[in-house]
Amino acid sequence: MHYRALRFSAFLTVLLGVAGLAFAQSVQSPIRITLDQAIHLALAHNHALLAARTVISQSQAEEITANLRPNPVFGADVVGLPVEPADFTADNINQAEFDIGLGYLFERGKKRQHRLKAAQDLTAVTKSTVADNERTLTLNVAAQFTTALLAESTLRFAQQDLKDFQHSVNISEYQYKAGAISEGDLLKIKLQLLQFQTDVTAAQLAKQQALVALRQLIGFESVPQDFDVAGELKYQKLPDNLEDLQAMAIKDRPDLRAAQQGVTAAQSQYLLAKANGKVDVTGTFNFTHITGFNSQSLFVSVPVPLFNRNQGEIARTNYAITQAQEAEQEASEQVMSDVQVAYETVHTNAQTLKIYQTGYLDEAKQSVDISEYAYKRGAASLLDFLDAERSYRDTELAYRQQLASYMLALEQLREAVGTRTLP
């Protein structure tokens, strides 16, 4: 019985050790994030965007200021106090005049309501502007994420290519020792190996640079230093109808919405300027005590609008409406142009990508395999083999770059439309 307990204890210890090792390995493995996660982190942690969002809060605070009523004015005075201290007697003080008053500015023309409406319209423009900042940030994150995927794909290819060529170098060394090739050919092959090694180091550097730039966009504190990207370069079917995309852009683009709201804001400023041209009335109520007699007074003061009727500001805000309308039209045309350019760019990249996919990749691989096979058996020269190897590597790298260009063009189309959900 005691022996069984010992065996069970040993088994439990081993099991816990294996579980602890697996847990430690899982903890030590780098965190990998997808594109959607990267965009989510950027929208939540990017400091430039967070700073821009505070402008919304500032604008909302301006609404509070715009909706405030004027403060009443309290006044008090004493007239007729004696100068000499000896004259401060009850009779002399009773001869003095005591006044207490309360005044208030009555705004005419619904100034407060117009101020509030103008401030609210500016807040709406600010919100759309910040939303446009989010759109731009999303494109930057997607572009940098694609760059990181390209760097990772290039690194994997360079490492595999180095491994395959190292095998050829090993065979060439064996052939040299057997007298099948000359020392000059062996040295040429070894020198070619240097190119493969530098390709690996360059790809490693490119990936690290891409990850650092991506981390800056999504926030340094949002991911650990050794994070990585999850995904691969792949083709996604592009939308077919340009008119549908342009209609979506007209509806969803926040910069166009900001321009449209700018027209409303300009009209609100014009109405406010006209309201400010209305003169206000100041009413004051005074209570007076003099020589044992109490009295009340009511004063009303109204500026006479002979010269200043706010004509200049009214004219300026009227012109500002025209300016905002022209800016809206320009923004609308810019949206249509952006969508069409992005759409054509996607189509062009897709056509170029299909050229590679129709057989050139397979042909490049077959060419290098045939050249390697023939070289190892003496049926092809070393230069033919190295040239085929170089052509294959260039074709593979160009294909990966074209695939990344297509994915980036698709992201630019999403940014031009104003939504990541394309039909």
C-alpha positions as CSV (number, residue, x, y, z in Angstrom):
1,M,0.0,0.0,0.0
2,H,2.8,2.3,0.9
3,Y,4.6,1.5,-2.4
4,R,1.4,2.4,-4.4
5,A,1.2,5.7,-2.5
6,L,4.9,6.4,-3.4
7,R,4.2,5.6,-7.1
8,F,1.1,7.9,-7.2
9,S,3.1,10.7,-5.5
10,A,5.9,10.3,-8.0
11,F,3.4,10.3,-10.9
12,L,1.7,13.4,-9.6
13,T,5.0,15.2,-9.2
14,V,6.0,14.4,-12.8
15,L,2.5,15.5,-14.0
16,L,2.8,18.8,-12.2
17,G,6.3,19.3,-13.5
18,V,5.2,18.8,-17.1
19,A,2.2,21.1,-16.6
20,G,4.4,23.7,-15.0
21,L,6.9,23.5,-17.9
22,A,4.1,23.8,-20.5
23,F,2.7,26.8,-18.6
24,A,6.1,28.4,-18.5
25,Q,6.6,27.9,-22.2
26,S,3.2,29.4,-22.9
27,V,4.0,32.4,-20.7
28,Q,7.3,32.9,-22.4
29,S,5.9,32.6,-26.0
30,P,5.4,36.0,-27.6
31,I,1.9,37.5,-27.8
32,R,0.6,37.5,-31.4
33,I,-2.1,39.9,-32.4
34,T,-4.3,40.0,-35.4
35,L,-5.1,43.0,-37.6
36,D,-8.5,43.6,-35.9
37,Q,-6.8,43.4,-32.5
38,A,-4.1,45.9,-33.6
39,I,-6.8,48.4,-34.8
40,H,-8.7,48.0,-31.6
41,L,-5.6,48.6,-29.5
42,A,-4.7,51.6,-31.5
43,L,-8.1,53.2,-31.1
44,A,-7.9,52.6,-27.4
45,H,-4.3,53.5,-26.7
46,N,-2.9,55.7,-29.4
47,H,-1.8,58.9,-27.6
48,A,-2.3,61.3,-30.6
49,L,-5.9,60.0,-30.9
50,L,-6.5,60.3,-27.2
51,A,-5.2,63.8,-27.3
52,A,-7.6,64.6,-30.2
53,R,-10.5,63.2,-28.3
54,T,-10.0,65.7,-25.5
55,V,-10.9,68.4,-28.0
56,I,-14.5,66.9,-27.9
57,S,-14.6,67.4,-24.2
58,Q,-13.3,70.9,-24.5
59,S,-15.9,71.7,-27.1
60,Q,-18.7,70.3,-24.8
61,A,-17.3,72.5,-22.0
62,E,-17.7,75.4,-24.4
63,E,-21.4,74.5,-24.7
64,I,-21.7,75.0,-20.9
65,T,-20.1,78.4,-21.2
66,A,-22.3,79.4,-24.1
67,N,-25.5,78.5,-22.2
68,L,-24.7,80.6,-19.1
69,R,-26.9,83.5,-18.2
70,P,-25.4,86.9,-17.2
71,N,-24.7,87.3,-13.6
72,P,-26.7,89.9,-11.6
73,V,-24.7,92.9,-10.4
74,F,-24.9,93.9,-6.8
75,G,-23.9,97.5,-5.8
76,A,-23.8,99.5,-2.6
77,D,-22.6,103.0,-1.7
78,V,-22.6,105.5,1.2
79,V,-22.7,109.2,0.3
80,G,-22.1,112.1,2.7
81,L,-19.9,110.5,5.5
82,P,-17.9,113.1,7.5
83,V,-14.2,113.4,6.9
84,E,-13.1,114.2,10.4
85,P,-13.4,111.4,13.0
86,A,-14.8,113.8,15.6
87,D,-17.7,114.4,13.2
88,F,-18.8,110.8,13.3
89,T,-21.9,111.4,15.4
90,A,-25.3,109.8,15.2
91,D,-26.8,112.9,13.7
92,N,-24.2,113.3,11.0
93,I,-24.3,109.6,10.0
94,N,-28.1,109.9,9.9
95,Q,-27.6,112.7,7.4
96,A,-25.6,110.3,5.0
97,E,-27.2,108.6,2.0
98,F,-27.1,104.7,1.9
99,D,-27.8,103.0,-1.4
100,I,-28.2,99.3,-2.2
101,G,-28.9,98.1,-5.7
102,L,-29.2,95.1,-7.9
103,G,-28.8,95.1,-11.7
104,Y,-29.3,92.6,-14.4
105,L,-28.5,92.5,-18.1
106,F,-31.5,91.3,-20.2
107,E,-30.2,89.8,-23.4
108,R,-32.4,90.3,-26.4
109,G,-32.6,88.4,-29.7
110,K,-32.3,85.0,-28.0
111,K,-28.5,85.4,-27.8
112,R,-28.0,82.6,-25.3
113,Q,-30.0,80.1,-27.4
114,H,-28.0,81.0,-30.5
115,R,-24.7,80.8,-28.6
116,L,-25.7,77.3,-27.4
117,K,-26.7,76.2,-30.9
118,A,-23.5,77.5,-32.4
119,A,-21.4,75.7,-29.7
120,Q,-23.3,72.4,-30.2
121,D,-22.8,72.6,-34.0
122,L,-19.0,73.1,-33.4
123,T,-19.0,70.1,-31.2
124,A,-20.6,68.0,-33.9
125,V,-17.9,69.1,-36.4
126,T,-15.3,68.3,-33.8
127,K,-16.7,64.8,-33.3
128,S,-16.6,64.1,-37.0
129,T,-13.1,65.4,-37.3
130,V,-11.9,63.1,-34.5
131,A,-13.7,60.2,-36.3
132,D,-11.7,61.1,-39.4
133,N,-8.6,60.9,-37.3
134,E,-9.6,57.4,-36.3
135,R,-10.1,56.5,-40.0
136,T,-6.6,57.7,-40.8
137,L,-5.1,55.9,-37.8
138,T,-6.8,52.7,-38.9
139,L,-5.3,52.9,-42.3
140,N,-1.8,53.6,-40.8
141,V,-2.2,50.6,-38.5
142,A,-3.3,48.3,-41.3
143,A,-0.5,49.5,-43.6
144,Q,2.1,48.9,-40.9
145,F,0.6,45.6,-40.0
146,T,0.8,44.6,-43.7
147,T,4.5,45.7,-43.7
148,A,5.1,43.5,-40.7
149,L,3.4,40.5,-42.5
150,L,5.5,41.1,-45.6
151,A,8.7,41.3,-43.4
152,E,7.7,38.0,-41.7
153,S,6.9,36.3,-45.0
154,T,10.2,37.5,-46.5
155,L,12.1,36.3,-43.4
156,R,10.6,32.8,-43.6
157,F,11.4,32.6,-47.3
158,A,14.9,33.8,-46.7
159,Q,15.5,31.3,-43.9
160,Q,14.1,28.4,-46.0
161,D,16.1,29.5,-49.0
162,L,19.3,29.7,-46.9
163,K,18.6,26.2,-45.6
164,D,18.1,24.8,-49.1
165,F,21.1,26.5,-50.5
166,Q,23.2,25.4,-47.5
167,H,22.3,21.8,-48.6
168,S,23.6,22.6,-52.1
169,V,26.8,24.0,-50.6
170,N,27.3,20.8,-48.6
171,I,26.9,18.7,-51.8
172,S,29.3,21.0,-53.6
173,E,31.9,20.5,-50.9
174,Y,31.5,16.8,-51.3
175,Q,31.8,17.1,-55.1
176,Y,34.9,19.2,-54.7
177,K,36.5,16.6,-52.4
178,A,35.6,13.9,-55.0
179,G,37.2,16.0,-57.8
180,A,33.9,16.6,-59.6
181,I,34.1,20.4,-59.4
182,S,36.9,22.9,-59.3
183,E,37.9,25.0,-56.3
184,G,36.8,28.1,-58.2
185,D,33.3,26.8,-58.6
186,L,33.2,25.9,-54.9
187,L,34.3,29.4,-53.9
188,K,31.6,30.9,-56.2
189,I,28.9,28.8,-54.5
190,K,30.2,29.8,-51.0
191,L,30.2,33.5,-52.0
192,Q,26.6,33.1,-53.2
193,L,25.8,31.7,-49.7
194,L,26.8,35.1,-48.3
195,Q,23.9,36.7,-50.2
196,F,21.4,34.3,-48.6
197,Q,22.8,35.0,-45.2
198,T,22.6,38.8,-45.7
199,D,19.0,38.3,-47.0
200,V,18.1,36.6,-43.6
201,T,19.7,39.4,-41.5
202,A,18.1,42.1,-43.6
203,A,14.7,40.4,-43.3
204,Q,15.1,40.1,-39.5
205,L,15.9,43.9,-39.3
206,A,13.0,44.8,-41.5
207,K,10.6,42.8,-39.3
208,Q,11.9,44.4,-36.1
209,Q,11.6,47.8,-37.6
210,A,8.0,47.1,-38.7
211,L,7.0,45.8,-35.3
212,V,8.5,48.8,-33.5
213,A,6.6,51.2,-35.8
214,L,3.4,49.2,-35.3
215,R,3.9,49.2,-31.5
216,Q,4.2,53.0,-31.6
217,L,0.8,53.2,-33.4
218,I,-1.1,50.9,-31.1
219,G,0.6,52.2,-27.9
220,F,3.8,51.0,-26.3
221,E,2.0,50.0,-23.1
222,S,-0.7,48.0,-24.9
223,V,1.6,45.1,-26.0
224,P,4.9,43.7,-24.6
225,Q,8.2,44.4,-26.4
226,D,8.4,40.9,-27.9
227,F,5.0,40.8,-29.4
228,D,4.4,39.5,-32.9
229,V,1.7,39.7,-35.6
230,A,-0.7,36.9,-36.5
231,G,-1.8,36.5,-40.0
232,E,-0.5,36.0,-43.5
233,L,-0.3,37.7,-46.9
234,K,-3.4,36.5,-48.8
235,Y,-5.6,37.6,-51.6
236,Q,-9.1,38.8,-50.8
237,K,-11.8,39.3,-53.4
238,L,-12.3,42.9,-54.3
239,P,-15.7,44.7,-54.6
240,D,-17.0,44.9,-58.1
241,N,-19.3,48.0,-58.2
242,L,-17.6,51.4,-58.0
243,E,-20.9,53.3,-57.8
244,D,-21.9,51.3,-54.6
245,L,-18.6,52.1,-53.0
246,Q,-18.9,55.8,-53.8
247,A,-22.5,55.9,-52.4
248,M,-21.2,54.3,-49.2
249,A,-18.4,56.8,-49.0
250,I,-20.8,59.7,-49.3
251,K,-22.8,58.3,-46.4
252,D,-19.9,57.1,-44.2
253,R,-16.9,59.4,-44.7
254,P,-16.4,61.4,-41.5
255,D,-14.5,64.2,-43.2
256,L,-17.4,64.8,-45.6
257,R,-19.8,64.7,-42.7
258,A,-17.6,67.3,-40.9
259,A,-17.8,69.5,-44.0
260,Q,-21.5,69.1,-44.1
261,Q,-21.8,70.0,-40.5
262,G,-19.5,72.9,-41.1
263,V,-22.2,74.5,-43.2
264,T,-24.7,74.1,-40.4
265,A,-22.1,75.6,-37.9
266,A,-21.5,78.5,-40.2
267,Q,-25.2,79.2,-40.5
268,S,-25.5,79.1,-36.7
269,Q,-22.6,81.6,-36.4
270,Y,-24.5,83.9,-38.8
271,L,-27.7,83.7,-36.7
272,L,-25.6,84.4,-33.6
273,A,-24.0,87.4,-35.2
274,K,-27.4,88.8,-36.1
275,A,-28.6,88.2,-32.5
276,N,-25.6,90.0,-31.2
277,G,-26.6,93.0,-33.3
278,K,-29.7,93.3,-31.0
279,V,-29.2,95.8,-28.2
280,D,-29.5,94.5,-24.6
281,V,-31.4,96.1,-21.8
282,T,-29.8,96.7,-18.4
283,G,-32.3,97.1,-15.5
284,T,-31.2,98.2,-12.0
285,F,-33.3,98.4,-8.8
286,N,-31.9,100.6,-6.0
287,F,-33.0,101.0,-2.3
288,T,-32.0,104.4,-0.8
289,H,-31.9,105.5,2.9
290,I,-31.3,109.1,3.7
291,T,-32.2,111.3,6.7
292,G,-34.5,108.7,8.0
293,F,-36.4,108.4,4.7
294,N,-36.4,105.3,2.6
295,S,-37.0,105.3,-1.2
296,Q,-36.8,103.0,-4.2
297,S,-35.4,103.6,-7.6
298,L,-35.6,101.8,-10.9
299,F,-33.2,102.5,-13.8
300,V,-33.2,101.2,-17.3
301,S,-30.4,101.7,-19.8
302,V,-30.4,100.8,-23.5
303,P,-27.6,101.4,-25.9
304,V,-28.6,103.5,-28.9
305,P,-27.5,101.5,-32.0
306,L,-26.5,104.5,-34.2
307,F,-23.1,103.2,-35.2
308,N,-22.4,99.6,-34.0
309,R,-25.0,97.1,-35.0
310,N,-22.5,94.3,-35.5
311,Q,-22.6,94.9,-39.2
312,G,-19.0,93.6,-39.8
313,E,-19.5,90.3,-38.0
314,I,-22.8,89.7,-39.7
315,A,-21.2,90.2,-43.1
316,R,-18.2,88.1,-42.3
317,T,-20.4,85.1,-41.1
318,N,-22.5,85.4,-44.1
319,Y,-19.5,85.0,-46.3
320,A,-18.3,82.1,-44.1
321,I,-21.5,80.2,-45.1
322,T,-20.5,80.4,-48.7
323,Q,-17.0,79.3,-47.8
324,A,-18.4,76.3,-45.9
325,Q,-20.6,75.4,-48.8
326,E,-17.7,75.5,-51.2
327,A,-15.6,73.4,-48.8
328,E,-18.4,70.8,-48.6
329,Q,-18.6,70.6,-52.4
330,E,-14.8,70.2,-52.5
331,A,-14.9,67.5,-49.9
332,S,-17.7,65.6,-51.8
333,E,-15.6,65.7,-55.0
334,Q,-12.5,64.6,-53.0
335,V,-14.4,61.6,-51.6
336,M,-15.6,60.5,-55.1
337,S,-12.0,60.9,-56.4
338,D,-10.4,59.0,-53.5
339,V,-12.7,56.1,-54.0
340,Q,-12.2,55.9,-57.7
341,V,-8.4,56.1,-57.4
342,A,-8.3,53.5,-54.7
343,Y,-10.7,51.2,-56.6
344,E,-8.5,51.4,-59.8
345,T,-5.4,50.8,-57.7
346,V,-6.9,47.6,-56.3
347,H,-7.9,46.4,-59.7
348,T,-4.4,47.1,-61.1
349,N,-2.7,45.3,-58.3
350,A,-5.1,42.4,-58.6
351,Q,-4.3,42.0,-62.3
352,T,-0.6,42.1,-61.6
353,L,-1.0,39.6,-58.8
354,K,-2.9,37.2,-61.2
355,I,0.1,37.3,-63.6
356,Y,2.2,35.8,-60.9
357,Q,-0.5,33.2,-59.9
358,T,-1.0,32.0,-63.5
359,G,2.2,30.0,-63.5
360,Y,5.2,32.2,-63.1
361,L,5.8,31.1,-59.5
362,D,5.7,27.4,-60.4
363,E,7.8,28.0,-63.5
364,A,10.5,29.8,-61.4
365,K,10.6,26.9,-58.9
366,Q,10.7,24.3,-61.6
367,S,13.5,26.2,-63.3
368,V,15.7,26.3,-60.2
369,D,15.0,22.6,-59.5
370,I,15.9,21.6,-63.0
371,S,19.1,23.7,-63.0
372,E,20.1,22.3,-59.6
373,Y,19.5,18.8,-60.7
374,A,21.4,19.3,-64.0
375,Y,24.3,21.0,-62.2
376,K,24.7,18.3,-59.7
377,R,25.0,15.8,-62.5
378,G,27.3,17.9,-64.6
379,A,24.7,18.7,-67.3
380,A,24.6,22.4,-66.5
381,S,27.2,25.1,-65.6
382,L,27.5,26.7,-62.2
383,L,26.5,30.1,-63.7
384,D,23.3,28.6,-65.0
385,F,22.4,27.2,-61.6
386,L,23.2,30.4,-59.8
387,D,21.3,32.5,-62.3
388,A,18.2,30.2,-62.0
389,E,18.5,30.4,-58.2
390,R,18.7,34.2,-58.3
391,S,15.7,34.4,-60.7
392,Y,13.6,32.2,-58.4
393,R,14.5,34.3,-55.3
394,D,13.7,37.5,-57.1
395,T,10.4,36.1,-58.4
396,E,9.3,34.9,-55.0
397,L,10.2,38.2,-53.3
398,A,8.5,40.2,-56.0
399,Y,5.3,38.1,-55.6
400,R,5.3,38.7,-51.9
401,Q,5.7,42.4,-52.3
402,Q,2.9,42.4,-54.9
403,L,0.7,40.6,-52.6
404,A,1.4,43.1,-49.8
405,S,0.8,45.9,-52.3
406,Y,-2.6,44.4,-53.1
407,M,-3.5,44.1,-49.4
408,L,-2.4,47.7,-48.8
409,A,-4.4,48.9,-51.8
410,L,-7.5,47.2,-50.4
411,E,-6.9,48.9,-47.0
412,Q,-6.7,52.2,-48.9
413,L,-10.0,51.5,-50.5
414,R,-11.5,50.8,-47.1
415,E,-10.1,54.1,-45.9
416,A,-11.5,55.9,-49.0
417,V,-14.9,54.4,-48.5
418,G,-14.9,55.2,-44.7
419,T,-15.7,51.7,-43.5
420,R,-13.8,48.4,-43.2
421,T,-16.9,46.4,-44.2
422,L,-17.0,46.5,-48.0
423,P,-19.7,44.8,-50.1
